[in-house]
Structures are given as structure tokens and as C-alpha cells.
Amino acid sequence: MNVTAVADPGEALTRKDYVLRAEYLGQNLAYAVKHTEIDWTKKYLGETPEEEACPGCHSSLLIAKPGRDYVECAICGRKGYITMPDGKIRYEWPDDNGDRLTVQGKFKHMREIAYHHDEIYEPIRDTVAEEYEYYKKLNDFIVRPPKKETE
């Protein structure tokens, strides 16, 4: 659940819509846990308008970068294409999209991680290790604030 426009601990409680949504989320989670016979991979019980959010994970946190004609979901990596049919932004979400939350997407993501490790990190591992030691030593100069005492 994405809670925005609150800054202080407990401030979300001033928003009754957030409290009701959290309650609904908890009820749906408990229902899903109790009903393992249902395939939950294709079901969504929340209330997020399709035109505003990713149809895979239903997050509205989308990454848009200059020069691209698509947005990418920050959570699952699904790509949606930007259109403006009425002068307003809309997204079209193709079915084949590399969603990291699908089995096929998890394998693709695993290959991406392996590529970065093998092709980018490994060739300069020793150099990075030396530089990393330098930055670790800087931690000796950090003064951490005292922990708050709990009652």
C-alpha cells in the first residue's frame, strides 16, 4: 500500500481513506492465505484505476525518462507505452512485457543480474575492492546519534 502526503509517524491515521484501505488490504491478505486453492497470480482485489497503474502489480509508481515513448513500472519492470489520444496521458500495456513478477520475468531478471556480475563487476573486482576499503574506513569518522530509549 502506497501512503503519500504524510510526514510524521501516525499521521496516516488522519486519513480515514488510508485506514480503510489498510483494513481492506489486511482482509484480502488473510482471505488469500486461507484460500490456497485459488490461483492468486491472476487476481487483484484492490481498487486502482487501470489507466493510472501497472496492470501486473497495480503500482502507480512509473518511471518515465526523456527520449522514451514508454514508462516502466518501478516495482515489476513492466513496460507501458505512452499515448495521448485526447491530449491526456494514457498507457497501453502489452501482454509480453518482461514483468519481473512472472516466472519468465524472474528468469530474465536472474540473467540480468548474472550479466552485471560477470561482465561488469568481475573484470574490475580488485579495483572495486580497494576503493570499497577506502570508503569503509570513512565510517570510522561517522558519529552516530544516541539511540532513543524505549519504555
N, C-alpha and C positions, 0 to 999 in steps of 0.2 A: 504494500500500500504506500503510495507516494503522498507524503504530507508536506504541503508547502505553505508559505506565508505565516509561519510561526517561528519565533526565535528563542523563546525561553522554555525551560523544562516545564511540562504541564500545560503550556499554552494551547496545545491542540485540543484540550478539553473545553476550551471556549467555543470551539466549532462543533456544534451538535451534528452537523453532516459528517464530520470526520469520525466522531464517536459511533454513530450509527453504521457507517461504512466498516469500521473496525469490528464491530459486533457481527455484522453480516459476513465479513471475511472469516472470522472465527467459526461461525456456524457452518459455513461452507467447507472449511478445512476439516472440522470434526465430522461432517457428513461424508466427505471423501475418504477419510481414514476408516470410518465404519463400513463403508461400502466398497470394498476392494474388488468386488466382482464387476464393477463398471470400469470401462476403459476411459480414464480421465484425460488421455492425451489429446482428445479432440473436443473436449467440453470446456466451457468457460462460464462461470456463474456470476461474474461481475457485471457492472454496468458502465462500460467505457464505450462511447460512440465510435463506431468503426472508422469514421473519417478522421478521427483525431489520434488514433493509436494503432500500434502494430497488431495485426490480426493473429499473430502467433502467441506472444506473451502478454499482449494488451498494455504494454507500457507506452506512455506518451512521450518518453524521453528519446527524441530522434535527433540524429546528428546530420546537419546539413553543412556542406563545405562549398566555398566558391568554385565554380567551374564544373560542378557535378549537376546532373539532371535527376539525381535520386537522393533520398535520405536513407540513413542506416539506423536501425534500432540499436540503441546503446546497450541493451540487455542481451538480445539474442542474435544480433547481426543481420537480421532480415532486411532486405533492400526493398524500398518502395519508390516508385517513380513519381516525380512531382508533375502535376498538371494544373492548369488554371482555366478551366472551361468557362466560368462566369466571372473571371477576374479575381477569383478566390482560390487559395491554395487547396488542392486535393491530392490525395496519394492513391496510387494504384499499386496493389501488392500482388505480384505474380506468384504462382504456386511454387515454382522451382527457384528458391531464393537463398539457400545456404544457411538457414536458421540453425544456430548452434544448439538449440534445444531438441532437435530431432536426432535420431540415431545417425543418419547420414551426415548431418551437420556436426555432430560430435567427432566423427572420424575426420572430417575436413579440418576442424579446429585442432585436433591432435596432430595432423600433418603440418599445419601452420606452425605450431609450437616446435615440432621437431626441426622444421626448416630453419627457424630463427636460431635454435640452439646449434645445429650442425653447421649451417652456412654463415651465420653472422657472429655468433658468440665464440664458438670453438677456435676459429683461426686467430683470435686476439685474446684468448683466455688469460694468458700470462700477463699481458699488459693491463688488462682489466683488473686482475687480482692485485697487482702492485698499486694501481690507482685506488682500488677499493680499500686497501690497508691504510692509505693516506687519509681517506675520509673517515674511516673507523676511528683513527686516532683523534680526529677533531671532536668526537663525542666526549673525550676526557675534559673538554673545556665547557661543556654544557652543564649549566646549573639547573637542576630540575626543581620545580616548586614543591614545597612540602605537601604530602597527601592530606586530604581533608579527613578529619577524624569522623568516623561513623558512630552513630549512637547505638 
